[in-house]
Every structure is written in C-alpha cells, then in structure tokens.
Amino acid sequence: MRVQVIRGSKQEIAEGVAQIQGEVREAIVFVEEPAAVNNDEGGADIFAEMEPYMVHVGDADDSREALYSRMEGE
C-alpha cells in the first residue's frame, strides 16, 4: 500500500483520485467550513465550544511572565 496526497479544488482532487492505478480503499477529506457572514453577536466566541472543558480559577496568573518563570520547588 502506498500513500498519496492530492491537493487542489474538488474537481482536481476527484480527477486525481480517478487517475490512481489500483484499488482506492479509503480517503481522508478536509472540508473548510464557510465563514459566518451574519453574526448577531458581532463576532463569534471561537472558544465557546471549549467551555465545558475549561477550568475556571479566580486567582490563576496566566501572564507570559508567570508561565515562563520557575515556581518554588521546580
């Protein structure tokens, strides 16, 4: 089995797959979602879908300096 990457428009990709010699058993397709044109909020919160996985700590220091500085005991 060999791996082949085909890039281009949908038409170019379809033509490329049709020209492959042998049996094609599987394909991975990356589909870009269209950008939201009409948004009532003025801008979607790109992290909204991650909200259930976020940790909320009131006194956490997430500044660049704090992230790259060693803490006591490190």
C-alpha positions in Angstrom: 0.0 0.0 0.0 1.3 3.5 -0.7 0.1 6.9 0.5 -0.6 9.7 -2.0 -1.6 13.3 -1.1 -3.7 15.1 -3.7 -4.3 18.8 -3.3 -6.4 21.2 -5.3 -10.1 22.1 -6.0 -12.8 19.5 -5.6 -12.6 18.8 -9.4 -8.8 18.5 -9.4 -8.9 16.1 -6.4 -11.7 14.0 -8.0 -9.7 13.8 -11.2 -6.6 12.8 -9.3 -8.3 10.0 -7.4 -9.8 8.7 -10.7 -6.4 8.5 -12.2 -4.8 6.5 -9.4 -3.9 3.0 -10.6 -5.2 0.1 -8.4 -7.9 0.0 -5.8 -8.6 3.1 -3.7 -10.0 1.8 -0.3 -10.0 4.9 1.8 -9.8 8.7 1.6 -9.4 11.4 4.2 -11.1 14.7 3.1 -10.6 18.0 4.8 -13.6 20.4 4.4 -13.2 24.0 5.4 -16.4 25.4 6.9 -17.6 28.7 5.3 -17.0 31.8 7.4 -20.1 33.1 9.2 -21.3 36.2 7.4 -24.2 37.3 9.5 -23.5 37.1 13.2 -25.8 38.9 15.6 -23.2 39.0 18.4 -20.8 41.0 16.2 -18.2 38.2 16.4 -18.4 34.6 17.4 -16.6 33.4 20.5 -14.2 31.0 19.0 -13.7 29.3 22.4 -17.4 28.8 23.2 -17.3 25.1 22.1 -14.4 24.5 24.5 -16.3 26.0 27.5 -17.2 22.6 29.0 -13.5 21.6 29.1 -12.2 24.9 30.6 -11.1 25.3 34.2 -12.1 28.5 36.0 -9.8 29.6 38.7 -10.1 33.1 40.0 -6.5 33.7 41.3 -4.6 32.0 38.5 -1.8 34.1 36.9 -1.7 33.2 33.3 0.6 36.0 32.2 3.5 35.2 29.9 6.0 36.1 32.7 4.2 33.7 35.1 4.1 30.9 32.6 7.8 31.0 31.9 9.0 31.7 35.4 10.0 28.8 37.7 7.9 28.4 40.8 9.2 27.4 44.2 10.2 23.7 44.2 10.7 23.5 40.4 
